[in-house]
């Protein structure tokens, strides 16, 4: 049975390349984790993504979003990053199990 929709090869190629690069990122992060701190790895990933997006922006010449969209973009960025910073710290390993939740917040 044949489909009446035309195949979109560029979209399939983009999806395959994205999947391949995303899957290989875990291997790269695991090997780089021995040499770099988690903060340096996160900064490197964000800078790499930002530079690639700026390059894509320059190639497509689409321009910046309208000024009216900037507050919504900033709000989405804050709301997506804030829950990660609210996560409670891990309990200290030397604390008894019944006090682990309390001692996670207090550091002598």
C-alpha positions as CSV (number, residue, x, y, z in Angstrom):
1,X,0.0,0.0,0.0
2,X,1.4,3.4,-0.9
3,X,0.9,6.6,0.9
4,X,-0.5,9.7,-0.9
5,X,1.7,12.0,1.2
6,X,5.1,12.9,-0.3
7,X,8.1,11.9,1.7
8,X,9.9,14.7,3.5
9,X,13.5,13.5,3.2
10,X,15.0,16.7,4.8
11,X,12.8,16.3,7.8
12,X,13.7,12.6,8.2
13,X,17.4,13.4,7.8
14,X,17.2,16.1,10.4
15,X,15.4,13.8,12.8
16,X,18.0,11.1,12.3
17,X,20.9,13.4,12.7
18,X,19.4,14.9,15.8
19,X,18.8,11.5,17.4
20,X,22.4,10.4,16.6
21,X,23.9,13.6,18.0
22,X,21.7,13.5,21.1
23,X,22.6,9.8,21.7
24,X,26.3,10.5,21.3
25,X,26.2,13.4,23.8
26,X,25.8,11.0,26.7
27,X,29.0,9.2,25.8
28,X,30.8,12.5,25.4
29,X,29.6,13.8,28.8
30,X,30.5,10.6,30.5
31,X,34.1,10.7,29.2
32,X,34.5,14.5,29.8
33,X,33.0,14.1,33.3
34,X,36.3,12.7,34.5
35,X,38.2,15.8,33.5
36,X,35.7,18.6,34.1
37,X,33.4,19.7,36.9
38,X,29.6,19.5,36.4
39,X,29.4,23.3,36.2
40,X,32.0,23.5,33.5
41,X,30.2,20.8,31.5
42,X,26.9,22.6,31.8
43,X,28.5,25.9,30.8
44,X,30.1,24.2,27.8
45,X,26.9,22.7,26.6
46,X,25.0,25.9,27.0
47,X,27.7,27.9,25.2
48,X,27.8,25.3,22.4
49,X,24.1,25.4,21.9
50,X,24.0,29.2,22.0
51,X,26.7,29.5,19.4
52,X,25.0,27.0,17.1
53,X,21.7,28.8,17.4
54,X,23.3,32.1,16.7
55,X,25.0,30.6,13.6
56,X,21.6,29.3,12.5
57,X,20.1,32.7,13.1
58,X,22.8,34.3,11.0
59,X,22.4,31.7,8.2
60,X,18.7,32.0,7.9
61,X,18.6,35.8,8.5
62,X,15.2,35.5,10.2
63,X,16.1,38.3,12.7
64,X,15.3,38.7,16.4
65,X,11.8,38.1,17.8
66,X,9.5,41.1,18.2
67,X,10.0,43.1,21.4
68,X,6.5,42.2,22.5
69,X,7.6,38.5,22.7
70,X,10.7,39.1,24.9
71,X,8.9,39.1,28.3
72,X,7.2,35.8,27.5
73,X,10.6,34.3,26.4
74,X,12.3,35.5,29.6
75,X,9.4,34.2,31.7
76,X,9.6,30.8,30.0
77,X,13.4,30.7,30.6
78,X,13.0,31.5,34.3
79,X,10.1,29.1,34.9
80,X,12.0,26.2,33.2
81,X,15.2,26.8,35.2
82,X,13.7,27.6,38.6
83,X,12.4,24.2,39.6
84,X,15.9,22.7,39.2
85,X,17.3,25.2,41.7
86,X,14.6,24.4,44.2
87,X,15.4,20.7,44.6
88,X,16.4,19.9,48.1
89,X,20.0,18.9,48.7
90,X,20.9,15.2,49.2
91,X,21.0,14.1,52.9
92,X,24.4,13.8,54.6
93,X,25.7,10.2,54.5
94,X,26.6,10.2,58.2
95,X,23.1,11.2,59.4
96,X,20.7,8.6,60.8
97,X,17.9,7.7,58.4
98,X,15.2,9.3,60.6
99,X,17.0,12.6,60.7
100,X,18.3,12.6,57.1
101,X,15.6,15.0,55.8
102,X,16.3,17.5,58.6
103,X,20.1,17.3,58.3
104,X,20.0,17.8,54.5
105,X,19.1,21.5,55.2
106,X,21.5,22.1,58.0
107,X,25.3,22.1,57.5
108,X,27.5,22.7,60.6
